[in-house]
Amino acid sequence: MKATELRELGADELGAKERDLIDQLFRMRIQKSMGHLEAPDKMRTVRRDLARIKTVLRQKRAD
């Protein structure tokens, strides 16, 4: 997900995406601890997407 795409979304949509990614990351951490995580590189992508969303949300709130 690119930052330009995220900037086009509203704050409500970004908040929903943020909650989804937090939940997804939580489930991935549990799978990793149990040794059942199929794609460990996906965790990195989810963390970075979450950081992008948080950054865009802060920028929107500052404006």
N, C-alpha and C positions, 0 to 999 in steps of 0.2 A: 504494500500500500504506500503510495507516494504522498508526501506532505501537501502537494498541490491538490490532490484529490480530497484530502482531509479538510483543507481550508474551505472547500465548497460546501461541506456538510454543516448542519446546524449543531448547536451545543447539545441538544437532546440526543441527536444521533451519535455524536461523538461520545457522550456519556454512556450510551448503550453499548457501543463498540468497546469502550474501555472496560466495562463490566464483563463483557463476553471474553475479552482477551485475558483478563485477570483470572476468570474461571477456567479458561482453557490452560493457562500456565500452571494453575494449581493442580489440575488433573494430570498434566504432563509431569510435574514434579513427583507426584505419587507414583505414576507409572515408572519413572526413572528409578525411584528408590526400590521398587519391586523388581526391577530388571525387565520390564515388559515394554519399554519405550521403543517404538519401531524406528522413529526418525529423530535422533537427538539434535540434528541440525535445525529442526523445526522450532525448538525452544529459543534458539537465537533469533530467529525471524519474529517470533511472537513477542519477545522482549523488546526488540527494536521497534516493532509496530506500536507497542504499548507506549514506549517513550515518545514516539512521534505524535501519538494522539494526545498524550499529556502536555506536550509542548504546544500543540495547536490550541488546546483548551485554555492554557494559561495565556496565550497570546490573545485569544478572543475575549477573555475576561478582563485583560488589561486595557483593551480598547473601549 
